Amino acid sequence: MPTDPRTMQPQSPTRRTFLAGIAALAAGSAAGRVAAAESWSPGPRVEFLVPSGPGAALDASARKLARLLEQQRLSPAVVVSNRSSAHGVVVLQALQQAERNPNVLATLSSSLVYSEAQGALPVPYTEFTPLATLLTEYVVVAVRADSPLRTGSDLIARLRQDPTALSIGIATTLGNHIHLGIARPLKAGQVDVTRLRVIPYKSSAESLTALLGGHLDVISATTPNVVGQLKAGAIRLLAVAAPQRLGGVFADAPTWREQGVNAVGQSVQGVMAPKGISATQQAYWTRALREVTQTPDWKDFLVLNQWQDNFQGPQDTATQLAAEYREVRALLAELRLVQA
């Protein structure tokens, strides 16, 4: 029989079971959370609030999660509700009104941190309940296939001469991770980023449509938003703001670092719930999200969009977002979007 290392006395089966349970919880294992969540289950209807329009990356991941939660019988019907607005304000207001309601979920992303850093949120994102971080995504810079711009270096050279020479489309808000995803490398390339002509759209799907229609010269977007048009040969990627070259359809796209510009633009996506839900309800959703992100269907979805698996529980999520908040303040100040 195993012994207790502190007393060298035999451990009872009950004590061994208890210690094993604590170890499982500490490791964040889904199995260790099952028992904690058994006394509550969602329903009869769950609403998933998304701060972007249909077809955008945030919308795609929310719909995939909704379908997998249903398929894995971890939730009844999950209805995705698109509520696009500047800084995701409409979603936050709805989430605030749903206080203590565990049947309302919402996208948690780096954009909230950037908006909070600008003082643009009606209520701090920290007022809500983090459930999990799911993935890391990277920002790309794209032009039409017939654009005279061939590389990220071409873009920098043009904007050094005249920062207003090109129209740049982003989604959905000035100062968010998509905006800074292009501002960072341009700043590193000695472009005056305070003079850029940046135009926000309701979604990256809309900015991409504007690019293809000749209404924009350049767009900044996250990887999943450009997969279809990249495969079709309608656009060219000038640079990817990842630490190393991505795979799949992005394999031929150079990183900024490969072009001599030391810049990485990434963000995270996750899920949050209203303030005031119980610890049991929070644990249930964290376990459920962990379970669906371990499915082959989800893993294939990440590969398709060149998203990086990055599952983190509530505490690690809160810590990461706090660190991200501190990092973006300086760049936002340089863009004159916040006071230094």
Residue frames relative to the residue before (quaternion, step in Angstrom):
aa qw qx qy qz dx dy dz
M 1.0000 0.0000 0.0000 0.0000 0.00 0.00 0.00
P 0.5054 -0.6574 0.4520 0.3288 3.67 -0.89 0.87
T 0.3309 -0.7466 0.5468 0.1845 3.57 -1.18 0.64
D 0.5111 -0.5900 0.5267 0.3366 3.50 -1.35 0.42
P 0.4228 -0.7431 0.4498 0.2583 3.66 -0.55 1.10
R 0.6469 0.5134 -0.3375 0.4517 3.61 1.14 -0.41
T 0.8006 0.2753 -0.1336 0.5152 3.64 0.98 -0.83
M 0.3076 -0.7628 0.4927 0.2841 3.57 1.32 -0.39
Q 0.4895 0.6225 -0.4581 0.4038 3.57 1.19 0.58
P 0.6013 -0.5632 0.4080 0.3934 3.57 -1.11 0.58
Q 0.3654 -0.7126 0.5567 0.2208 3.54 -1.07 0.82
S 0.4331 -0.6721 0.5286 0.2851 3.55 -1.03 0.75
P 0.6385 -0.5141 0.3881 0.4213 3.60 -1.18 0.40
T 0.6350 0.5392 -0.3393 0.4369 3.57 1.02 -0.80
R 0.6704 0.4894 -0.2992 0.4707 3.59 0.94 -0.90
R 0.6318 0.5239 -0.3443 0.4558 3.58 0.99 -0.80
T 0.6479 0.5220 -0.3164 0.4557 3.57 0.98 -0.85
F 0.6477 0.5264 -0.3118 0.4541 3.56 0.96 -0.92
L 0.6845 0.4826 -0.2886 0.4639 3.58 0.86 -0.98
A 0.6277 0.5284 -0.3383 0.4609 3.57 1.03 -0.74
G 0.6447 0.5238 -0.3180 0.4571 3.56 1.04 -0.79
I 0.6413 0.5146 -0.3208 0.4700 3.57 1.00 -0.83
A 0.6475 0.5214 -0.3216 0.4533 3.59 0.94 -0.86
A 0.6516 0.5168 -0.3197 0.4540 3.56 0.96 -0.84
L 0.6571 0.5017 -0.3127 0.4677 3.57 0.96 -0.83
A 0.6474 0.5274 -0.3216 0.4463 3.57 0.94 -0.87
A 0.6815 0.4722 -0.2819 0.4828 3.55 1.06 -0.71
G 0.4477 -0.7142 0.4388 0.3114 3.55 1.27 -0.14
S 0.3323 0.7695 -0.4985 0.2214 3.59 1.14 0.39
A 0.5660 -0.6023 0.4431 0.3472 3.53 -1.11 0.72
A 0.6365 0.5442 -0.3372 0.4302 3.56 0.96 -0.83
G 0.6642 0.5151 -0.3095 0.4446 3.57 0.99 -0.77
R 0.6861 0.4800 -0.2843 0.4670 3.56 1.20 -0.49
V 0.4826 0.6931 -0.4369 0.3094 3.59 1.17 -0.37
A 0.6878 0.4924 -0.2973 0.4428 3.56 0.76 -1.03
A 0.6554 0.5271 -0.3150 0.4398 3.56 1.01 -0.81
A 0.7475 0.4109 -0.2133 0.4763 3.56 1.11 -0.64
E 0.4532 0.7377 -0.4284 0.2588 3.59 1.24 -0.21
S 0.6696 0.5349 -0.3089 0.4124 3.61 1.05 -0.63
W 0.7618 0.2412 -0.1783 0.5742 3.60 1.24 0.02
S 0.0280 0.7663 -0.6418 -0.0027 3.55 -1.16 0.63
P 0.5468 -0.6582 0.4114 0.3140 3.59 -1.04 0.72
G 0.4694 0.6942 -0.4920 0.2360 3.51 -1.30 0.27
P 0.5586 -0.0395 -0.7883 -0.2551 1.39 -2.50 0.19
R 0.7636 0.2159 -0.1277 0.5949 3.58 1.28 -0.22
V 0.1584 -0.7760 0.6064 0.0710 3.55 -1.00 0.91
E 0.1980 -0.7713 0.5954 0.1071 3.56 -0.95 0.90
F 0.1557 -0.7759 0.6086 0.0577 3.56 -0.93 1.00
L 0.2025 -0.8114 0.5433 0.0732 3.57 -0.39 1.27
V 0.0770 -0.8057 0.5872 -0.0047 3.57 -0.82 1.06
P 0.3190 -0.7923 0.4914 0.1702 3.62 -0.66 1.05
S 0.6599 0.4369 -0.3323 0.5131 3.60 0.97 0.83
G 0.6097 -0.5772 0.4061 0.3609 3.53 -1.29 0.27
P 0.6784 -0.4681 0.3633 0.4344 3.59 -1.29 0.21
G 0.7789 0.3445 -0.2586 0.4558 3.56 -1.06 0.78
A 0.5695 0.5857 -0.3884 0.4263 3.59 1.23 -0.23
A 0.6993 -0.4852 0.3206 0.4157 3.56 -1.27 0.33
L 0.6546 0.5071 -0.3212 0.4596 3.58 0.92 -0.85
D 0.6341 0.5260 -0.3169 0.4699 3.55 1.06 -0.76
A 0.6595 0.5235 -0.3122 0.4399 3.59 0.91 -0.91
S 0.6906 0.4676 -0.2937 0.4671 3.58 0.87 -0.89
A 0.6273 0.5306 -0.3412 0.4567 3.60 1.02 -0.71
R 0.6779 0.4854 -0.2960 0.4661 3.58 0.93 -0.85
K 0.6189 0.5201 -0.3451 0.4768 3.58 1.06 -0.65
L 0.6524 0.5049 -0.3126 0.4710 3.59 0.92 -0.86
A 0.6402 0.5349 -0.3273 0.4438 3.57 0.93 -0.90
R 0.6805 0.4912 -0.2952 0.4566 3.57 0.87 -0.94
L 0.6821 0.4851 -0.2954 0.4607 3.59 0.94 -0.86
L 0.6109 0.5377 -0.3554 0.4598 3.60 1.03 -0.68
E 0.6581 0.4884 -0.3009 0.4876 3.56 1.05 -0.75
Q 0.6744 0.5129 -0.2987 0.4393 3.57 0.86 -0.97
Q 0.7170 0.4276 -0.2429 0.4940 3.56 1.01 -0.81
R 0.4180 -0.7396 0.4325 0.3021 3.58 1.34 0.15
L 0.3982 0.7069 -0.4779 0.3366 3.53 1.06 0.84
S 0.7792 0.0866 -0.0593 0.6179 3.54 1.31 -0.20
P 0.4715 -0.6096 0.5324 0.3501 3.57 -1.19 0.45
A 0.8235 -0.2061 0.1360 0.5107 3.60 -1.18 -0.40
V 0.1199 -0.7680 0.6272 0.0481 3.56 -0.87 1.04
V 0.1397 -0.8087 0.5705 0.0324 3.57 -0.52 1.21
V 0.2654 -0.7663 0.5677 0.1418 3.58 -0.69 1.12
S 0.1022 -0.8017 0.5888 0.0090 3.56 -0.79 1.08
N 0.2331 -0.7903 0.5563 0.1077 3.58 -0.51 1.22
R 0.0689 0.7983 -0.5901 0.0984 3.57 -0.67 1.14
S 0.0334 -0.8452 0.5327 -0.0291 3.51 0.53 1.25
S 0.2243 0.7426 -0.6091 0.1649 3.54 -1.04 0.87
A 0.6509 -0.4968 0.3896 0.4216 3.54 -1.26 0.34
H 0.8578 0.0631 -0.1000 0.5003 3.54 -0.91 1.04
G 0.5270 -0.6510 0.4118 0.3590 3.61 1.20 0.24
V 0.2417 0.8257 -0.4848 0.1577 3.56 1.25 0.42
V 0.6483 0.5361 -0.3321 0.4266 3.60 0.92 -0.87
V 0.6438 0.5080 -0.3191 0.4750 3.59 1.00 -0.79
L 0.6694 0.5046 -0.3092 0.4490 3.58 0.88 -0.88
Q 0.6385 0.5171 -0.3308 0.4641 3.56 1.01 -0.74
A 0.6533 0.5032 -0.3105 0.4728 3.58 1.00 -0.84
L 0.6558 0.5070 -0.3088 0.4664 3.56 1.01 -0.82
Q 0.6252 0.5349 -0.3312 0.4619 3.56 1.07 -0.72
Q 0.6677 0.4986 -0.2896 0.4709 3.57 1.02 -0.81
A 0.6868 0.4755 -0.2711 0.4782 3.58 1.23 -0.49
E 0.1742 0.8284 -0.5172 0.1259 3.60 1.20 0.43
R 0.8405 0.1451 -0.1787 0.4905 3.53 -1.03 1.04
N 0.5672 0.5828 -0.3946 0.4277 3.61 1.25 0.16
P 0.2273 -0.8189 0.5119 0.1252 3.64 -0.29 1.17
N 0.6178 0.5510 -0.3424 0.4443 3.58 1.28 -0.04
V 0.6207 0.4531 -0.3598 0.5292 3.56 1.25 0.51
L 0.0530 -0.7808 0.6225 -0.0098 3.55 -0.81 1.09
A 0.0695 -0.7931 0.6027 0.0541 3.57 -1.23 0.33
T 0.5832 -0.5651 0.4575 0.3622 3.52 -1.26 0.50
L 0.1262 -0.7455 0.6510 0.0664 3.53 -1.03 0.90
S 0.1252 0.8127 -0.5571 0.1159 3.58 -0.57 1.08
S 0.6942 -0.4681 0.3531 0.4175 3.52 -1.33 0.24
S 0.5390 0.6404 -0.4035 0.3695 3.59 1.14 -0.54
L 0.6190 0.5503 -0.3468 0.4401 3.57 1.05 -0.71
V 0.6310 0.5331 -0.3255 0.4600 3.55 1.04 -0.79
Y 0.6656 0.5038 -0.2988 0.4624 3.55 0.95 -0.92
S 0.6565 0.5009 -0.3034 0.4755 3.57 1.02 -0.81
E 0.6229 0.5300 -0.3302 0.4713 3.57 1.04 -0.76
A 0.6482 0.5259 -0.3138 0.4526 3.57 1.01 -0.82
Q 0.6819 0.4577 -0.2764 0.4991 3.58 1.22 -0.49
G 0.4442 -0.6962 0.4511 0.3384 3.57 1.28 -0.13
A 0.4537 0.7370 -0.3973 0.3053 3.56 1.23 0.49
L 0.6085 0.5803 -0.3557 0.4081 3.60 1.22 -0.16
P 0.4824 -0.6706 0.4770 0.3000 3.60 -0.99 0.77
V 0.7657 0.0631 -0.0369 0.6390 3.55 1.26 -0.47
P 0.5316 -0.6467 0.4242 0.3455 3.65 -0.84 0.83
Y 0.5444 -0.6217 0.4455 0.3443 3.58 -1.04 0.74
T 0.5927 0.5897 -0.3600 0.4140 3.58 1.18 -0.48
E 0.5541 0.6099 -0.3892 0.4117 3.59 1.27 -0.16
F 0.6754 0.4809 -0.2896 0.4783 3.57 1.25 -0.34
T 0.5452 -0.6440 0.4471 0.2969 3.56 -1.29 0.25
P 0.2735 -0.7626 0.5566 0.1839 3.64 -0.46 1.08
L 0.2243 -0.7746 0.5784 0.1226 3.56 -1.01 0.83
A 0.7662 -0.2555 0.1947 0.5566 3.58 0.88 -0.90
T 0.3212 -0.6296 0.6553 0.2663 3.49 -1.42 0.32
L 0.2357 -0.8106 0.5254 0.1068 3.58 -0.90 0.88
L 0.8338 -0.0394 0.1058 0.5404 3.58 0.83 -0.92
T 0.3069 -0.6862 0.6209 0.2223 3.50 -1.41 0.27
E 0.0893 -0.7970 0.5964 0.0334 3.56 -0.96 0.85
Y 0.3031 -0.7613 0.5532 0.1504 3.54 -1.24 0.56
V 0.4312 -0.7004 0.5211 0.2280 3.52 -1.22 0.64
V 0.1393 -0.7715 0.6168 0.0704 3.55 -1.06 0.85
V 0.2739 -0.7147 0.6143 0.1919 3.53 -1.30 0.41
A 0.0299 -0.8336 0.5488 -0.0546 3.56 -0.66 1.15
V 0.1169 -0.7448 0.6523 0.0777 3.52 -1.34 0.54
R 0.6310 -0.4860 0.4082 0.4461 3.58 -1.26 0.10
A 0.6343 -0.5628 0.3750 0.3746 3.55 -1.16 0.56
D 0.7169 0.4305 -0.2539 0.4861 3.60 1.13 -0.57
S 0.3887 0.7349 -0.4760 0.2868 3.60 1.23 0.21
P 0.4898 -0.6511 0.4843 0.3188 3.60 -1.06 0.63
L 0.5772 0.5638 -0.3793 0.4530 3.59 1.23 -0.29
R 0.1487 -0.8293 0.5367 0.0456 3.57 -0.64 1.12
T 0.8095 0.1385 -0.0306 0.5698 3.58 1.10 -0.69
G 0.6558 -0.4752 0.4006 0.4285 3.52 -1.32 0.09
S 0.6114 0.5543 -0.3416 0.4497 3.56 1.11 -0.66
D 0.6108 0.5373 -0.3431 0.4696 3.59 1.08 -0.71
L 0.6479 0.5289 -0.3110 0.4515 3.55 0.97 -0.91
I 0.6667 0.5004 -0.2985 0.4648 3.56 0.90 -0.93
A 0.6532 0.5227 -0.3200 0.4448 3.58 0.90 -0.90
R 0.6625 0.5061 -0.3071 0.4589 3.58 0.95 -0.87
L 0.7308 0.4373 -0.2421 0.4648 3.58 0.87 -0.93
R 0.5368 0.5757 -0.4152 0.4561 3.58 1.20 -0.26
Q 0.6601 0.5081 -0.2986 0.4657 3.56 1.00 -0.87
D 0.7878 -0.0864 0.1027 0.6012 3.56 0.96 -0.94
P 0.3049 -0.7948 0.4955 0.1727 3.62 -0.20 1.22
T 0.6871 0.4678 -0.2820 0.4791 3.60 1.22 -0.37
A 0.4336 0.7568 -0.4221 0.2471 3.59 1.28 -0.07
L 0.7937 0.2550 -0.1121 0.5407 3.59 1.08 -0.66
S 0.3547 -0.6990 0.5758 0.2325 3.54 -1.13 0.69
I 0.1407 -0.8048 0.5764 0.0179 3.55 -0.83 1.09
G 0.1955 -0.8022 0.5572 0.0883 3.57 -0.68 1.09
I 0.0077 -0.7764 0.6301 -0.0104 3.54 -1.08 0.81
A 0.1866 -0.7212 0.6397 0.1892 3.55 -1.34 0.01
T 0.7545 -0.2974 -0.5747 -0.1095 1.60 -1.86 1.60
T 0.7820 0.2961 -0.0921 0.5407 3.57 1.27 -0.40
L 0.5158 -0.6105 0.5004 0.3329 3.56 -1.05 0.73
G 0.7935 0.3021 -0.2310 0.4750 3.54 -0.98 0.88
N 0.5502 0.6081 -0.4185 0.3903 3.60 1.19 0.04
H 0.7471 -0.4195 0.2648 0.4425 3.59 -1.31 0.01
I 0.6284 0.5245 -0.3444 0.4598 3.60 1.11 -0.55
H 0.6306 0.5117 -0.3179 0.4894 3.57 1.05 -0.76
L 0.7146 0.4309 -0.2621 0.4847 3.59 0.80 -0.99
G 0.5583 0.6196 -0.3821 0.3980 3.58 1.21 -0.43
I 0.7138 0.3449 -0.2465 0.5575 3.57 1.21 -0.42
A 0.6118 0.5683 -0.3561 0.4193 3.60 1.08 -0.63
R 0.6119 0.5752 -0.3556 0.4103 3.60 0.98 -0.79
P 0.7343 0.4057 -0.2731 0.4708 3.65 0.61 -0.99
L 0.6279 0.5251 -0.3553 0.4513 3.59 1.01 -0.65
K 0.6312 0.5144 -0.3270 0.4797 3.57 1.01 -0.76
A 0.6509 0.5075 -0.3121 0.4706 3.58 0.97 -0.85
G 0.6894 0.4507 -0.2635 0.5021 3.56 1.22 -0.55
Q 0.5302 -0.6837 0.3626 0.3463 3.57 1.33 0.41
V 0.3679 0.6757 -0.5311 0.3549 3.55 1.03 0.87
D 0.4374 -0.6647 0.5322 0.2893 3.58 -1.07 0.72
V 0.1933 -0.8444 0.4911 0.0917 3.56 0.08 1.31
T 0.5629 0.5969 -0.4022 0.4063 3.61 1.19 -0.21
R 0.7159 0.4434 -0.2468 0.4795 3.61 1.21 -0.36
L 0.4032 0.7336 -0.4675 0.2839 3.59 1.24 0.05
R 0.3575 -0.6923 0.5804 0.2366 3.56 -1.21 0.61
V 0.0635 0.8153 -0.5639 0.1151 3.56 0.03 1.34
I 0.1115 -0.8114 0.5738 0.0050 3.56 -0.75 1.13
P 0.2495 -0.7923 0.5373 0.1457 3.62 -0.57 1.09
Y 0.1537 -0.7609 0.6259 0.0750 3.56 -1.14 0.80
K 0.6558 -0.5347 0.3634 0.3899 3.56 -1.27 0.35
S 0.7899 -0.0162 0.0191 0.6127 3.58 1.17 -0.52
S 0.6059 -0.5421 0.4244 0.3986 3.57 -1.26 0.28
A 0.5500 0.5878 -0.3996 0.4386 3.59 1.17 -0.46
E 0.6786 0.4816 -0.2873 0.4744 3.58 1.00 -0.81
S 0.6582 0.4920 -0.3268 0.4668 3.60 0.93 -0.77
L 0.6266 0.5270 -0.3344 0.4667 3.58 1.07 -0.70
T 0.6291 0.5230 -0.3276 0.4725 3.59 1.01 -0.79
A 0.6501 0.5100 -0.3105 0.4700 3.58 0.99 -0.82
L 0.6192 0.5369 -0.3362 0.4639 3.58 1.04 -0.75
L 0.6958 0.4748 -0.2744 0.4638 3.57 0.81 -1.01
G 0.6878 0.4788 -0.2763 0.4705 3.58 1.14 -0.62
G 0.5564 -0.6457 0.3732 0.3663 3.57 1.27 0.07
H 0.5137 0.6593 -0.4083 0.3670 3.58 1.24 0.27
L 0.7415 0.2462 -0.1648 0.6021 3.57 1.33 -0.19
D 0.4135 -0.6933 0.5291 0.2616 3.55 -1.22 0.48
V 0.8001 0.0740 0.0387 0.5941 3.55 1.03 -0.89
I 0.0644 -0.7644 0.6315 0.1131 3.56 -1.21 0.44
S 0.2328 -0.6886 0.6636 0.1769 3.47 -1.37 0.47
A 0.1485 0.7858 -0.5801 0.1547 3.58 -0.80 1.02
T 0.5071 -0.6091 0.4942 0.3572 3.55 -1.25 0.23
T 0.7433 -0.4991 0.2352 0.3782 3.54 -1.19 0.67
P 0.7026 0.4857 -0.3328 0.3996 3.67 0.67 -0.88
N 0.6113 0.5935 -0.3497 0.3895 3.57 1.13 -0.56
V 0.7564 0.3883 -0.2052 0.4847 3.59 1.14 -0.48
V 0.3879 0.7612 -0.4641 0.2337 3.60 1.24 -0.13
G 0.6965 0.5025 -0.2909 0.4217 3.58 0.73 -1.05
Q 0.7273 0.4242 -0.2474 0.4795 3.59 0.78 -0.99
L 0.5929 0.5441 -0.3683 0.4657 3.58 1.17 -0.47
K 0.6460 0.5090 -0.3074 0.4787 3.57 0.99 -0.84
A 0.6906 0.4862 -0.2695 0.4626 3.56 1.04 -0.82
G 0.4690 -0.6985 0.4283 0.3297 3.59 1.25 -0.20
A 0.4547 0.7150 -0.4288 0.3133 3.58 1.25 0.28
I 0.7797 0.2211 -0.1249 0.5723 3.58 1.21 -0.44
R 0.2521 -0.7228 0.6191 0.1753 3.52 -1.37 0.27
L 0.3179 -0.7308 0.5691 0.2025 3.56 -1.01 0.79
L 0.3148 -0.7546 0.5495 0.1718 3.55 -0.81 1.02
A 0.7897 -0.1387 0.1230 0.5849 3.57 1.05 -0.74
V 0.2433 -0.7220 0.6294 0.1531 3.50 -1.32 0.52
A 0.3270 -0.7747 0.5125 0.1742 3.58 -0.79 1.00
A 0.3641 0.7071 -0.5080 0.3307 3.56 0.88 1.03
P 0.5952 -0.5832 0.4002 0.3813 3.61 -1.13 0.44
Q 0.7850 0.0395 -0.0362 0.6172 3.57 1.21 -0.48
R 0.6806 -0.5143 0.3279 0.4058 3.56 -1.20 0.49
L 0.4045 -0.7121 0.5263 0.2284 3.54 -1.03 0.86
G 0.4810 -0.6709 0.4861 0.2869 3.56 -1.30 0.13
G 0.6940 0.5004 -0.3336 0.3958 3.53 -1.29 -0.42
V 0.8336 -0.1485 0.1360 0.5144 3.54 -1.00 -0.86
F 0.6643 0.5025 -0.2952 0.4681 3.60 1.25 -0.32
A 0.3919 0.7749 -0.4435 0.2219 3.59 1.28 -0.07
D 0.7151 0.4419 -0.2580 0.4762 3.60 1.09 -0.62
A 0.5851 0.5905 -0.3700 0.4149 3.59 1.25 -0.09
P 0.3491 -0.7630 0.5029 0.2077 3.62 -0.61 1.07
T 0.4691 -0.6316 0.5292 0.3177 3.54 -1.22 0.48
W 0.6376 -0.4893 0.4095 0.4317 3.55 -1.29 0.17
R 0.6362 0.5470 -0.3342 0.4294 3.56 0.97 -0.83
E 0.6215 0.5375 -0.3417 0.4561 3.59 1.04 -0.70
Q 0.7196 0.4157 -0.2337 0.5047 3.58 1.18 -0.55
G 0.6400 -0.5884 0.3011 0.3918 3.54 1.26 0.49
V 0.6108 0.5210 -0.3531 0.4804 3.58 1.27 0.28
N 0.2577 -0.7987 0.5273 0.1324 3.57 -0.47 1.19
A 0.3950 0.6977 -0.4981 0.3303 3.56 0.17 1.31
V 0.0513 -0.7618 0.6457 0.0098 3.53 -1.06 0.89
G 0.0664 -0.7975 0.5994 0.0176 3.56 -0.90 0.94
Q 0.1774 0.7912 -0.5604 0.1688 3.54 -0.31 1.22
S 0.0756 -0.7700 0.6311 0.0551 3.51 -1.30 0.32
V 0.3588 -0.7217 0.5459 0.2291 3.54 -1.27 0.21
Q 0.1985 -0.7297 0.6367 0.1507 3.50 -1.35 0.43
G 0.1001 0.7838 -0.6089 0.0697 3.51 -1.11 0.71
V 0.4534 -0.6579 0.5272 0.2891 3.53 -1.27 -0.42
M 0.0509 -0.7846 0.6173 0.0284 3.55 -1.10 0.75
A 0.2811 -0.7356 0.5959 0.1574 3.53 -1.35 0.29
P 0.6707 -0.4937 0.3416 0.4355 3.60 -1.19 0.17
K 0.6096 -0.5084 0.4611 0.3967 3.51 -1.35 0.23
G 0.8025 0.3786 -0.2306 0.3994 3.53 -1.19 0.56
I 0.4718 0.6289 -0.4911 0.3752 3.61 1.16 0.16
S 0.5729 -0.6237 0.4069 0.3424 3.58 -1.14 0.54
A 0.6479 -0.5050 0.3969 0.4096 3.55 -1.28 0.33
T 0.6257 0.5404 -0.3316 0.4544 3.58 1.06 -0.71
Q 0.6712 0.4865 -0.2953 0.4750 3.57 0.96 -0.85
Q 0.6250 0.5222 -0.3310 0.4765 3.58 1.03 -0.76
A 0.6667 0.5038 -0.3015 0.4592 3.58 0.90 -0.91
Y 0.6103 0.5512 -0.3578 0.4423 3.58 1.02 -0.74
W 0.7115 0.4613 -0.2718 0.4550 3.57 0.76 -1.02
T 0.6194 0.5294 -0.3504 0.4619 3.59 1.02 -0.70
R 0.6525 0.5016 -0.3064 0.4783 3.57 0.96 -0.86
A 0.6630 0.5142 -0.3102 0.4470 3.59 0.90 -0.92
L 0.6654 0.4940 -0.3019 0.4712 3.58 0.96 -0.85
R 0.6173 0.5271 -0.3473 0.4696 3.57 1.03 -0.73
E 0.6656 0.5247 -0.3080 0.4322 3.56 0.90 -0.92
V 0.7046 0.4526 -0.2929 0.4614 3.61 0.81 -0.90
T 0.6662 0.4997 -0.3200 0.4517 3.61 1.06 -0.60
Q 0.6206 0.5105 -0.3519 0.4800 3.57 1.27 0.02
T 0.5195 0.6502 -0.4139 0.3688 3.60 1.26 -0.06
P 0.5955 -0.5678 0.4234 0.3791 3.62 -1.13 0.54
D 0.6067 0.5717 -0.3515 0.4261 3.58 1.05 -0.74
W 0.6773 0.4723 -0.2880 0.4850 3.59 0.92 -0.87
K 0.6525 0.5169 -0.3212 0.4515 3.58 0.92 -0.85
D 0.6374 0.5076 -0.3240 0.4807 3.60 1.03 -0.75
F 0.6158 0.5545 -0.3258 0.4552 3.56 1.09 -0.77
L 0.6451 0.5104 -0.3151 0.4733 3.59 1.00 -0.80
V 0.6517 0.5171 -0.3152 0.4567 3.57 0.93 -0.89
L 0.6303 0.5525 -0.3282 0.4356 3.58 0.93 -0.92
N 0.7790 0.3468 -0.1649 0.4957 3.56 0.90 -0.96
Q 0.3700 -0.7449 0.4658 0.3023 3.57 1.35 -0.05
W 0.3160 0.6880 -0.5561 0.3429 3.50 0.89 1.11
Q 0.3516 -0.7360 0.5427 0.2004 3.56 -1.12 0.64
D 0.4778 -0.6654 0.4946 0.2902 3.57 -0.85 1.00
N 0.1274 0.7946 -0.5776 0.1368 3.58 -0.78 1.03
F 0.0920 0.8268 -0.5496 0.0765 3.59 0.70 1.03
Q 0.0842 0.7633 -0.6353 0.0821 3.53 -0.94 1.02
G 0.4821 -0.6773 0.4828 0.2753 3.54 -1.08 0.75
P 0.7864 -0.3761 0.2199 0.4379 3.58 -1.30 0.05
Q 0.7009 0.4763 -0.2952 0.4412 3.61 0.79 -0.94
D 0.6691 0.4833 -0.3002 0.4781 3.58 0.92 -0.88
T 0.6033 0.5529 -0.3486 0.4571 3.57 1.09 -0.68
A 0.6694 0.4970 -0.2983 0.4646 3.58 0.86 -0.94
T 0.6514 0.5186 -0.3101 0.4589 3.58 0.99 -0.84
Q 0.6658 0.5101 -0.3013 0.4536 3.58 0.92 -0.91
L 0.6738 0.4946 -0.3024 0.4582 3.58 0.90 -0.88
A 0.6223 0.5347 -0.3400 0.4596 3.59 1.05 -0.69
A 0.6532 0.4994 -0.3091 0.4779 3.59 1.00 -0.81
E 0.6407 0.5254 -0.3189 0.4602 3.57 1.02 -0.81
Y 0.6038 0.5667 -0.3452 0.4417 3.57 1.05 -0.78
R 0.6751 0.4941 -0.2992 0.4589 3.58 0.86 -0.94
E 0.6705 0.5337 -0.3031 0.4169 3.58 0.98 -0.84
V 0.7289 0.4657 -0.2624 0.4277 3.59 0.91 -0.85
R 0.5023 0.6888 -0.4252 0.3040 3.59 1.14 -0.44
A 0.6703 0.5189 -0.3103 0.4303 3.58 0.88 -0.93
L 0.6862 0.4759 -0.2947 0.4646 3.58 0.88 -0.91
L 0.6207 0.5298 -0.3450 0.4637 3.58 1.01 -0.71
A 0.6250 0.5304 -0.3325 0.4664 3.56 1.08 -0.72
E 0.6612 0.5026 -0.3065 0.4649 3.57 0.98 -0.82
L 0.6608 0.4737 -0.2991 0.4996 3.58 1.15 -0.57
R 0.3968 -0.7405 0.4388 0.3188 3.55 1.39 -0.08
L 0.4144 0.6883 -0.4771 0.3561 3.54 1.11 0.76
V 0.7514 0.1170 -0.1273 0.6368 3.56 1.33 -0.18
Q 0.5329 -0.5974 0.4786 0.3607 3.54 -1.24 0.31
A 0.5176 -0.6510 0.4591 0.3122 3.57 -0.98 0.84
